[in-house]
Amino acid sequence: MRLLSPLPFFNKVHVLSHLFLFLNLTIALLGMRLPDILNLPMLRFFIYFLFALGFLVSLVSCLKLKPVLTIGLCLFSGSIFFHAFVIFFLPSFRPGIAFQNYVLQNTFSSYFAISQTRLYMMYPVLFLFPVLSLYLEGFTSNYKHYYARKLILIFLSCMFINNIVVFIQGLWDIHFLAQGSMTSIDANRTPGLFLDSGESGVMYSLMTAL
């Protein structure tokens, strides 16, 4: 916290945004299933509270740095969700028809579709402004090398821990720390500490590409 003390208010907001990014990135890579592993459902609300707090702080940071770009990204994100809402609940926009759950295809309903849209948009939206704040302010400040090293260290450390867990799940016990990984176990796919094996596959593909 030494970085925070001598700085004016908005500089503190920028630094807080970067610190929240590092914290929330660590949680996203290691701790999203921690409430299931520890059997503490309320912990999930605390995790999302940290994500929301980091989002709000970074939003203020980005508004200070690039207000037009920030407002444009907010409108763009909102338009994607609104477009999905209109498509999935289109009949309800006619006069005299209440908003209700429609069966779009077989068991594919409006509520399920909009909830999946929310889940797919959650990470990009929550981490968009923290990453943008780090890029606009952190990587142009005197602490850019510190932030870069910290970001690389967090990513590599989290992936190393996931490698150990995946190794144990693959060779000894696939149920090891796999609580709450949805259908990964049924598909005989190792999730590591990610939400499920699908996210695990995306992250390992990204790591390979990098």
N, C-alpha and C positions, 0 to 999 in steps of 0.2 A: 504493500500500500504506500510505499515511499513515493511512488510516481504521482499519487493523487494530491499530496499535501500542498505543494507550492503552486498548483495550477489554478487558473480562473475557472468559473463554473462550467462553461461549455467545453473546455479542455478536459475537465473531470468527467463530463458526460461521455466524451469520446473514449477516454481510458476505461470507464466503466463498461461501455459497450464492448470493447475488446476483451475485457476480463470475463464478461458474461458469455461471449462467443467461445472462449477457451473452455469455460466450465460446461456450457451446454453441449459443446462438441464432444467433450469427454463423456457426458451422460448419454448422448445419442449413440455413441460407439460402444459403450460398456453397460449402461445402466437402465435401458428402457424396459427390460424385463425384471429388474430388481424387485418391484412390488410383488411379482408372482413368485420369484425365487424365495423371498423372505416372508411371503404370505402377509404382506402389509398393503392392502388396497389403497389406503389413504396416501401412501407414498407417491402414487401415480399423480394425484392432484398437486402435490408439492413439486414434482418434476415439471408438470405443465405450467405451474405458476412461475418457475424459474425461466422456462422458455418464453412465457408471455412477458415477464419482466425484462428479459434481455431484448425481446422484440421492441418493447416500448422505448427503452433507453436508446437502442440503436436507431429507432425511428426519429427521435429527437436529434440524435447526432447527425443523421443523414439530412434532416431538414435544415440544420444549420449549415451543412457543407454544400449540398446541392438540392435546394428546395424544389425546383421544377422537376428534376429527375425523380426525386422521391415521391412527389405527388403523382407523377405520371405512372410510376411503378405500382403505387397503391391503387390507382384507377384501373390499371391493366389487370392486376390480380383480382380486384373486385369484379371486373367485367367477365373474367373467366368463370368465376363461381356463379355469377348472375346468369350467364349464358347457359351453364349446366342446369341451373334451377329452372329456367324457362323451358328448356328442352324436356326435362324429366317430368315437369308438372304442367305441360302445355295446356291440357284440357281445362285446368282450373283457372286459366286466364280468360275464359269466356264468361260473359255475364251470367250470374245466377248459379254458378258451379263452385262449390266449396273446394278448398285445398284438401286433397286426400291422397292416399297411397294407391298408385296405379300399378297394375301388373304390365310391365312393358314387353317382356318376352319370357315365357315359361314362368320360372320363379324369380325372375329379375324384376324387382319392384322399384318404384320411384324413390322410396326411402333408402333402399339399399344403394341405389346408384348415387344419390346425393351424399350419402355417408362415405362411399368410396372416393368420391371427388374430394371431399373434405380431407380424407386421410392422405390422398396423393398430393394435395396442395399444402398440407401442414408443414412438412419439412422445408420445401422451397420458400414458402412465405415467411416462416419463423426465422430462417437463417439467411434470407436474402439481404435484409438491411444490416444485420451484424457483419456479414462478409463485405458488403458494400462500404460500411463505415471503416472497417479495417483497411480496405483497399484505398479509399480516398484520403484517410487521415493517418492511419497507423503506418502504412508503407511509404508515406511521404514525410514522416516526422524523423526526429533524431533517434527514435527508438525502433526504426524499421527492422534493423537486424535482430534486435531482441524479439520482436513480434514474430518475425519469420522463423527464428530458431525455436521459439515456443510452439508455434503452430506445427512445425515438422516433428518436434519431439512428442507432442500430444498424439498426433496421427500415428506415428511409428510405434509408440508405446501401446496404444490401444489395439493396433493391429497385431502386435506381438502377443499381447494377452489373449486376443481372440484366436490366434494361431495355436496357443497352448490348449485352449478349451476345445477347439475343433479337433485337434490331435487326439485328445482324450475321448471325445465323443465318437470319433471315427474308429478308434482302435480298441477301446475298452467298453465304454458305456455311453450309448447315444442319449440316454436320459440325463446325463450329467449336466446340471445347470440348464436344463432345457424346458423348465416349467414356463408355460405361457407362450410357447413358440408355435401355437396353432397346429397346422397340419404337417409341419416339418417331420415330426417323428413318424407319422403314418406313412409319409413318402420316403422314409429312411434317408433323410437328408439332414446333415449337421447344420444347426443354426449358429453355432458359436454363442456369443452373447448378444447377437443382433435380434431384432424382433422376430424374424423367421429366416428360413433358408433362402428365400428370394432376395431379401435385403443383404444377406451374407454373400450371395453370389454377385450382386451388383457391386458391393464394396471391394471384394477380391478382384473383380474385373477392373475396377477403377485403379486399384493399387498396382495391378499388372501393367495397365496402360501408362501409369506414371513412372 
